[in-house]
Amino acid sequence: MCRRNDGIGDITVIGGSGSFGFLWSDGQTTEDAISLAEFIQLLLQMPEAVAP
């Protein structure tokens, strides 16, 4: 079985204010991620004033 790292993650933040931080489980920290493998996860850090 050959694993390919050809997935993409495209996130669009709507609403809120301030800056947002992104951390994909493969270490990428941009809003949009490239070369993703299977089972990659995203952690989105919201400004404290917006967090639920």
N, C-alpha and C positions, 0 to 999 in steps of 0.2 A: 504494500500500500504506500503510495506516494502522497505526502502531505504538501499542499501548496499554500503559500502565503500570498494569496492574490485578492484577499477581501479588502473592502474599504469601510470606513465608518464616517458618516456625514451627519454631524449634529448641528441643529439650528436652535439657538437660544432666543426665545421670544418673551419680552416683558422683563420686569425687574430693572435694577440699576446697579451700578458698580461693575467690578470685574469678576469674571468667572474663571475658575481653574479647571483643567481637564487632566485626568490621569488614566490612560489605558493600561490594562494589566500587562502589556508588553513594554511599558515604559514611555511610550509616546505621550507628550503633554500638549498637543495641539488640538484644536476643536475638531478638525477632520484628520483621521488617521488613514494610513496606507499600508499595504503589504501585511494585512492582518491574517493570522492563522485562525483555525477554528477555535471556538470557545474563548475569544478575547472579550474582556469586560471593560466597562467604562465607569469611572467614578467622577461625578460632577460635583465640584465644590461651589456652593452658592454663597453669596454674601449673607452675613448673619441676619440682616434685615429682611431677607427674602425667604430664608429657610423655614420649612414648616415646623 
